[in-house]
Amino acid sequence: MGSFISANMMFDNKNVNNNKKCFTCSKIIHDKTYIICVRCKIALHNDCEASYGHKYYTVCPRCDRGGSLGKLHQ
């Protein structure tokens, strides 16, 4: 139950910071669709993740966990 509440709060649009900064390039993310890590909650531009990502699976550049990156639509 606790993980459901945490995940629900993370993806709630009221809690999304409008000044998201890309973890890789440190620029503000203005895109409506961007990449987040569900474990450490960093944000990445789609292009930055594509340049960092692996061929068959995603790896977070901060926590180094496989399969924890996903797209978020505002």
PyMOL commands that set and color helices and strands:
alter all, ss='L'
color gray80, all
select helices_A, chain A and resi 2-11+13-15+46-52
alter helices_A, ss='H'
color red, helices_A
select strands_A, chain A and resi 33-37+43-44+69-73
alter strands_A, ss='S'
color yellow, strands_A
deselect
rebuild
show_as cartoon
